[in-house]
């Protein structure tokens, strides 16, 4: 009887020891797990708090380095936040800092699609539009995802069509040629670039250049021949004795005459205009195909918050060739007439030190006018 009791007690004691050991091990594992989770949370918080100090290249690892990151929503959110911050730099006009950040990021991740697309938008804002479009054409040849490739193709069409429509509608054929010449060289089989460049030459009576461009199309091409007709019909209008020219002038003159007061300044004439709600003093310039405003007037008009950005173009000034933004002014008033969506180049103040801008032929060309020195 005593032996049986002792055996039972021994079994109970052994079971108790095993249970205590199991509970002890489980508790230690739980403590370790809790400590690990706490450390992870602390590190995550530290990473988010110091996000602005993290180099641009580290922030892209969520998508580009699966060996380091697990692709969790938290890491992806950091990446999206970084792209959002870079986009804010673009929209605020802080191009120098944006370029610095992009260069740093692209050195480590040169094929990242989000960074490459943002870099392309920076080029749109800071370089001639033709260069920006060529850059987008280069991107279109990269092995992008279908979504990114669609974005690139849509952006090319949007940028080009906006500029082409604006320039052709306002008769700025020199700028239209300026836009299409590099594009024609980059994509010589693009029919749209061929026709637009040929028409720009035709409108400027550069018949030889027009024919050189149209040589890539069939001689029986209906659109090509329509452009040839433009060149040869406008050459007849240049003759003031031609019947068509006399009729055109009589039609333009009509019976209404508006007189506008001019202020003589040396060999120049200045005239008052109104852009949006701003009065401005502009030089009458029959040699300028495009109206221009100074950066000071551009700021007074609200900059890109109120004016539509078309693109940058190389233009000749007294101090040399510069790259100037072409913008669209929603409302413009001259000689008692209102004009909607007037395109204007933005030039430095030192290029026009004595006026707010130049009144070019995209406005003056809508009138038959003469200047009386008296």
C-alpha positions in Angstrom: 0.0 0.0 0.0 2.8 2.4 0.9 4.7 1.5 -2.3 1.6 2.3 -4.4 1.1 5.6 -2.7 4.7 6.6 -3.2 4.5 5.7 -6.9 1.4 7.9 -7.3 3.1 10.8 -5.6 6.1 10.4 -7.9 4.0 10.5 -11.0 2.2 13.6 -9.8 5.5 15.3 -9.0 6.9 14.5 -12.4 3.9 15.8 -14.2 4.0 19.0 -12.1 7.6 19.6 -13.0 7.0 19.0 -16.7 4.0 21.4 -16.7 6.0 24.1 -14.9 8.8 23.7 -17.4 6.5 24.0 -20.4 4.8 27.1 -18.9 8.3 28.6 -18.3 9.4 28.0 -21.8 6.2 29.4 -23.3 6.4 32.5 -21.1 10.0 33.2 -22.3 8.9 32.8 -26.0 6.0 35.1 -25.4 8.4 37.7 -23.8 10.8 37.4 -26.7 8.0 37.8 -29.3 6.6 40.9 -27.4 10.1 42.4 -27.2 10.7 41.8 -30.9 7.3 43.4 -31.8 8.0 46.3 -29.6 11.4 46.9 -31.2 9.8 46.6 -34.6 7.2 49.2 -33.7 9.8 51.5 -32.3 11.9 51.2 -35.4 8.9 51.7 -37.7 8.0 54.9 -35.8 11.5 56.1 -36.0 11.6 55.5 -39.7 8.4 57.4 -40.3 9.4 60.3 -38.0 12.8 60.7 -39.8 11.3 60.2 -43.3 12.4 63.6 -44.6 16.0 62.8 -43.7 16.1 59.5 -45.6 17.9 59.7 -48.9 15.7 59.5 -52.0 17.2 56.2 -53.0 16.2 54.4 -49.8 12.6 55.3 -50.2 12.2 53.4 -53.5 13.3 50.1 -52.0 9.7 49.1 -51.2 9.2 48.5 -54.9 12.7 47.8 -56.2 14.5 45.7 -53.5 12.5 42.7 -52.4 15.5 41.4 -50.5 15.3 44.3 -48.1 11.6 45.1 -47.9 8.6 42.8 -47.8 6.3 45.0 -50.0 4.0 45.8 -47.1 1.4 48.6 -47.4 3.4 50.6 -44.8 6.6 50.7 -47.0 4.5 51.3 -50.2 2.9 54.3 -48.5 6.3 55.8 -47.7 7.2 55.5 -51.4 4.0 57.1 -52.5 4.6 59.9 -50.0 8.1 60.5 -51.4 6.8 60.7 -55.0 4.1 63.1 -53.8 6.7 65.3 -52.1 8.7 65.5 -55.3 5.5 66.3 -57.3 4.9 69.2 -54.9 8.4 70.5 -55.7 7.5 70.4 -59.4 4.2 72.2 -58.9 5.7 74.9 -56.7 8.4 75.6 -59.2 11.3 74.5 -57.0 13.0 72.9 -60.0 16.6 73.1 -58.7 15.9 71.1 -55.5 13.7 68.6 -57.5 16.5 68.1 -60.0 18.9 67.4 -57.1 16.6 64.9 -55.5 15.8 63.1 -58.8 19.5 62.8 -59.7 20.3 61.3 -56.3 17.4 58.8 -56.6 18.1 57.8 -60.3 21.7 57.1 -59.6 20.7 54.1 -57.6 17.4 53.2 -59.4 17.9 54.3 -63.0 15.0 52.3 -64.3 12.4 53.3 -61.8 9.3 54.3 -63.8 7.8 56.8 -61.3 11.1 58.7 -61.1 11.7 58.6 -64.9 8.2 60.0 -65.5 8.7 62.8 -63.0 12.1 63.6 -64.5 10.3 63.9 -67.9 7.8 66.4 -66.4 10.7 68.4 -65.0 12.2 68.6 -68.5 8.8 69.9 -69.8 9.0 72.8 -67.4 12.7 73.7 -67.8 13.7 72.8 -71.4 12.4 73.6 -74.9 9.2 71.7 -75.6 10.8 69.9 -78.6 13.5 68.5 -76.2 10.9 67.4 -73.8 8.9 65.6 -76.5 12.0 63.9 -77.8 12.7 62.7 -74.2 9.2 61.2 -74.0 9.8 59.5 -77.3 13.0 58.0 -75.8 11.0 56.8 -72.8 8.5 55.2 -75.1 11.2 52.8 -76.3 12.1 51.6 -72.8 10.6 48.3 -71.5 8.0 50.1 -69.4 4.9 48.5 -67.9 1.8 48.8 -70.1 0.3 51.4 -67.8 3.5 53.6 -67.8 3.8 53.2 -71.6 0.2 54.4 -72.1 1.0 57.4 -69.9 4.0 58.3 -72.0 2.1 58.1 -75.3 -0.8 60.1 -73.9 1.5 62.8 -72.7 3.3 63.1 -76.0 -0.1 63.5 -77.8 -1.3 66.0 -75.2 1.8 68.2 -75.2 2.1 68.2 -78.9 -1.5 68.8 -79.8 -1.9 71.6 -77.3 1.1 73.5 -78.6 0.4 72.7 -82.3 -3.2 73.9 -82.0 -2.2 77.1 -80.2 0.6 78.0 -82.6 -1.3 77.3 -85.8 -4.5 79.1 -84.6 -2.5 82.2 -83.8 -0.4 82.0 -86.9 2.9 81.6 -85.1 4.5 79.6 -87.9 8.1 80.3 -86.9 7.5 78.8 -83.5 5.6 75.9 -85.0 8.7 75.2 -87.3 10.9 75.6 -84.2 8.8 72.9 -82.5 8.6 70.4 -85.4 12.2 70.5 -86.8 13.8 68.5 -84.0 10.8 66.1 -83.9 11.0 65.5 -87.6 14.7 64.6 -87.2 14.0 62.3 -84.3 10.9 60.6 -85.8 11.2 61.2 -89.6 8.4 58.8 -90.5 5.8 60.5 -88.2 3.2 61.8 -90.6 1.9 64.5 -88.2 5.3 66.0 -87.8 5.9 66.0 -91.5 2.7 67.8 -92.4 2.9 70.3 -89.6 6.5 71.2 -90.4 5.8 71.5 -94.1 2.8 73.8 -93.4 4.9 76.0 -91.1 7.4 76.4 -94.0 4.7 77.0 -96.5 3.1 79.8 -94.4 6.5 81.5 -94.2 7.1 81.1 -98.0 10.0 78.7 -97.4 9.1 76.6 -100.4 12.4 74.8 -100.8 12.3 73.6 -97.2 8.7 72.7 -97.6 9.4 70.5 -100.6 12.4 68.8 -98.8 10.0 67.8 -96.0 7.2 66.7 -98.2 9.6 64.5 -100.3 9.1 61.7 -97.8 5.4 61.5 -98.9 3.9 60.5 -102.2 3.7 63.3 -104.7 0.0 62.5 -105.1 -0.6 62.7 -101.4 -3.7 64.9 -101.0 -2.6 66.6 -97.8 0.8 67.3 -99.1 -0.6 68.9 -102.2 -3.0 71.0 -100.1 0.0 72.4 -98.3 1.7 73.2 -101.6 -1.4 75.1 -102.6 -1.1 77.2 -99.4 2.5 78.2 -100.3 1.7 79.1 -103.9 -1.6 80.9 -103.2 -0.1 83.0 -100.4 2.8 84.0 -102.6 0.2 85.6 -104.9 -1.3 87.5 -102.0 2.1 89.1 -101.3 1.7 91.0 -104.5 -0.2 94.2 -103.6 -1.4 94.7 -107.2 -3.0 91.3 -107.4 -6.8 91.2 -107.6 -7.0 88.8 -104.6 -4.8 91.0 -102.5 -6.8 94.1 -103.2 -10.0 92.3 -102.5 -8.6 91.0 -99.2 -7.5 94.4 -98.1 -10.9 96.0 -99.0 -12.7 93.3 -97.0 -10.5 93.9 -94.0 -10.8 97.6 -94.0 -14.6 97.7 -94.1 -16.2 101.0 -92.9 -15.0 100.9 -89.3 -11.8 102.7 -88.1 -10.5 102.6 -84.6 -7.8 105.1 -83.5 -5.4 104.1 -80.7 -3.2 106.6 -79.0 0.5 105.8 -79.1 3.4 107.0 -77.0 6.6 107.5 -79.0 9.8 106.4 -77.3 12.8 106.9 -79.6 12.2 104.7 -82.6 9.5 102.7 -80.8 5.8 103.2 -80.1 4.2 102.0 -76.9 0.5 101.3 -76.5 -1.8 100.6 -73.5 -3.4 97.1 -73.2 -5.1 95.1 -70.5 -4.2 91.5 -69.7 -6.8 89.9 -67.3 -7.3 92.7 -64.8 -3.8 94.3 -65.2 -3.1 97.4 -67.2 0.1 97.1 -69.1 2.4 99.3 -71.3 3.6 97.4 -74.4 5.9 98.1 -77.3 4.2 97.9 -80.8 6.4 95.3 -82.6 5.4 94.4 -86.2 8.5 92.3 -86.5 7.5 89.9 -83.6 5.2 87.1 -84.6 4.3 86.5 -81.0 3.2 88.8 -78.2 5.6 88.8 -75.2 5.3 89.8 -71.6 8.0 90.3 -68.9 8.5 88.1 -66.0 7.2 91.0 -63.8 3.9 91.1 -65.6 3.7 87.3 -65.6 3.9 87.5 -61.8 1.3 90.2 -61.6 -1.0 88.1 -63.7 -0.7 85.2 -61.2 1.9 83.1 -62.9 0.9 79.5 -63.8 -2.0 79.7 -61.3 -4.0 81.7 -63.8 -2.1 81.3 -67.1 -1.9 78.1 -69.1 1.6 76.7 -69.7 2.2 75.6 -73.3 5.9 74.8 -73.3 9.3 76.4 -73.6 10.7 77.7 -76.9 14.0 79.1 -78.1 13.6 82.7 -79.1 16.0 85.4 -80.3 16.5 88.5 -78.2 18.9 91.5 -78.3 21.1 89.6 -75.8 21.0 86.3 -77.7 18.9 83.2 -77.9 17.1 82.2 -74.7 14.6 79.6 -73.8 11.3 81.3 -72.9 8.0 79.8 -71.6 5.0 80.2 -73.9 1.8 80.8 -71.9 -1.9 81.4 -72.7 -3.5 84.5 -71.3 -7.3 83.9 -70.8 -8.5 87.4 -71.7 -6.6 90.3 -73.4 -7.9 93.7 -74.4 -6.5 96.0 -77.1 -8.0 98.9 -79.1 -11.4 98.2 -77.5 -11.4 94.6 -78.6 -11.3 91.5 -76.4 -9.2 88.5 -77.3 -9.5 85.1 -75.6 -6.6 82.7 -75.0 -3.8 84.9 -76.3 -0.4 83.2 -76.4 2.6 85.1 -75.1 6.2 84.4 -74.5 7.6 85.3 -71.0 10.9 87.2 -71.3 13.2 88.5 -68.6 12.7 92.1 -67.5 16.1 93.1 -68.8 15.1 92.0 -72.3 12.3 94.7 -72.1 13.5 97.3 -69.6 11.2 100.1 -70.6 7.9 98.2 -71.1 5.7 95.4 -69.8 6.0 93.5 -73.1 5.8 93.4 -76.8 2.5 93.5 -78.8 3.2 91.1 -81.6 1.5 90.1 -84.9 -0.6 87.4 -83.3 -2.7 90.4 -82.1 -1.8 93.1 -84.6 -2.2 90.7 -87.6 -5.9 90.5 -86.9 -6.2 94.2 -88.1 -5.4 96.1 -91.2 -3.5 99.0 -89.6 -1.2 102.0 -90.2 0.9 104.1 -87.9 0.7 107.9 -88.1 3.9 109.5 -86.7 1.9 112.7 -85.9 
